[in-house]
Amino acid sequence: MTYFEFQQELLTLLQKEFGEDYTLTITPVQKNNQVVLRGLTIHRKGLNISPAIYLESFYDAYQSGSDFSQITAQIKAAYISAQPQENIDTGFFTDFSAVRPHICMKLIHYEKNEEFLKEIPHIRFLDLAVVFYYLFPITVGENATILIHQNHLSYWNTDVQTLYDLAKENSPKLLPYYLDDILSLLDPASLFAIPDSEMPPSLYVLTNSDKLFGASVILYPHLLESIAKRMDCDFIILPSSIHEVLLIPDSSENKSLHYDAIIQEVNLTQLSPEEILSDHAYYYQRNSNSITDYKASHTPSPKPSTNNHTS
């Protein structure tokens, strides 16, 4: 059964399961890195908001042997756990004074999203882009997001720099940073294909409290400066996904590690395409309080050539 045939069969079965009070549709949803997923929307009469359930993993399960009864049961359970209980007043989104305390930011790759970014207010950061979203709670312990588009700036009568200033202020409050030594939690060789003899002495995971778009914490004001002061060193930043980064204190012991190859292997084998942030390492320097490309910062500058002439 093709993916299209699977979607149509699933839609028919689910519509019968949910009944006349529900309208079910499947639409393409543009995600990060030019990924387009098929989103199933289950809309209950009387509610103006509904969750989207992506079908790719269910098709994979079908191809692996799951039958439609198992898949429909799983989708119903997913809907029940995420279904809204009341309408949301969407009128607030036209009032910038109501929106501004909830504007947050995330990092995505610039080049992989260049076409998409034509419609999205953003700020370039190295080879990445800072984009903005509205964060609001939908259930206890669970948040939803609304991506901010260029047309929002028009009716808010604001600009991208204002969004960035607000996001830098709001994000640390709404999504505080989380830092832990990952080597104390698991065998890092299972995460990265690094021989034990080459494993760095410390490896820290840095994200936010929700582990949602947590790579953007590297932009939190004074955070990296504070971490570097506690570590008493510069550090390498591995972009493990859009949701987190890994920090490795810089030392002579880990100069030989091939970080870009490690990141690219993880991107290829461990992440879904829409979760990938970048394919190379970055470097934080205390003396300049700046983030740079790791390879560029550790490549010696060419010496000026000299021509000796004798007469």
VENCOR-V168515 format. One record per helix or strand of 2 or more residues. SS is the DSSP state (H for helix, E for strand). FROM is the first residue (numbers start at 0). TO is the last residue. Records with the same first field share a line. If there is no record, write none. Layout:
SS=FROM-TO  FROM-TO
//
This chain:
H=2-17  31-33  55-62  67-81  89-93  95-101  110-112  115-118  149-155  159-173  181-183  187-189  195-197  213-218  222-230  251-253  258-268  272-274  293-296
E=21-29  35-43  51-53  102-108  121-124  127-138  141-146  176-180  203-207  234-240  243-248  281-284  289-292
//
